[in-house]
Amino acid sequence: MIFRNDVATSLRLRQERLKRNEVLEKKVNEMKARLHEKSTTSNTSILTFFMTKYRRPFYIGLFTLLTGSIFFYKFLTSNDRNH
């Protein structure tokens, strides 16, 4: 014993579900296309790699090397005077 209202409701819900699935499938296909496009054009150099994803650690390391070299140079030159 199915009422007319139940049939209309189930039809409406089915159409909404199909519409949601179509939208979801469209988004998934767009993301796949973006990932494929990104993977085909990603012939980047190591400098570009460091300047984008690892920019902050790269600059910290560069700064550390520079200041460490300066302090090491100062240490060596001050010890040479004492001998």
C-alpha positions as CSV (number, residue, x, y, z in Angstrom):
1,M,0.0,0.0,0.0
2,I,2.1,3.0,-1.3
3,F,0.6,6.4,-1.1
4,R,1.0,9.0,-3.9
5,N,2.9,11.3,-1.6
6,D,5.5,8.6,-0.8
7,V,6.1,8.0,-4.5
8,A,6.6,11.7,-5.1
9,T,8.9,12.0,-2.1
10,S,11.0,9.1,-3.1
11,L,11.2,10.3,-6.7
12,R,12.3,13.8,-5.5
13,L,14.9,12.3,-3.2
14,R,16.3,10.0,-5.9
15,Q,16.6,13.0,-8.3
16,E,18.4,15.0,-5.6
17,R,20.8,12.1,-4.9
18,L,21.5,11.7,-8.6
19,K,22.2,15.5,-8.9
20,R,24.5,15.4,-5.9
21,N,26.4,12.4,-7.4
22,E,26.8,14.2,-10.8
23,V,28.2,17.3,-9.0
24,L,30.5,15.2,-7.0
25,E,31.7,13.3,-10.1
26,K,32.3,16.6,-11.9
27,K,34.4,17.9,-9.0
28,V,36.4,14.6,-8.9
29,N,37.1,14.8,-12.6
30,E,38.2,18.4,-12.3
31,M,40.6,17.5,-9.5
32,K,42.0,14.6,-11.5
33,A,42.5,16.9,-14.5
34,R,44.3,19.4,-12.3
35,L,46.6,16.8,-10.8
36,H,47.4,15.4,-14.2
37,E,48.1,18.9,-15.5
38,K,50.3,19.6,-12.5
39,S,52.2,16.3,-12.9
40,T,52.9,16.8,-16.6
41,T,54.3,20.4,-16.1
42,S,56.3,19.8,-12.9
43,N,59.8,19.8,-14.4
44,T,61.1,22.2,-11.8
45,S,64.7,22.8,-10.7
46,I,65.9,22.2,-7.2
47,L,66.1,26.0,-6.6
48,T,62.4,26.4,-7.5
49,F,61.7,23.5,-5.2
50,F,63.5,25.1,-2.3
51,M,62.0,28.5,-3.0
52,T,58.4,27.3,-2.9
53,K,57.8,24.5,-0.5
54,Y,60.8,24.7,1.8
55,R,61.4,28.5,1.6
56,R,61.7,29.1,5.4
57,P,64.0,26.2,6.3
58,F,66.1,27.1,3.3
59,Y,66.6,30.7,4.4
60,I,67.2,29.6,8.0
61,G,69.9,27.1,6.8
62,L,71.5,29.7,4.6
63,F,71.5,32.3,7.4
64,T,73.0,29.6,9.8
65,L,75.8,28.8,7.4
66,L,76.6,32.4,6.9
67,T,76.7,33.4,10.5
68,G,78.5,30.2,11.5
69,S,81.2,30.8,8.9
70,I,81.6,34.4,10.2
71,F,81.9,33.2,13.9
72,F,84.3,30.4,12.9
73,Y,86.4,32.9,11.0
74,K,86.5,35.2,14.0
75,F,87.4,32.3,16.3
76,L,90.3,31.3,14.0
77,T,91.6,34.8,13.6
78,S,91.5,35.5,17.3
79,N,93.3,32.2,18.2
80,D,96.0,33.0,15.7
81,R,96.9,36.2,17.5
82,N,97.3,34.5,20.8
83,H,100.0,32.0,19.5
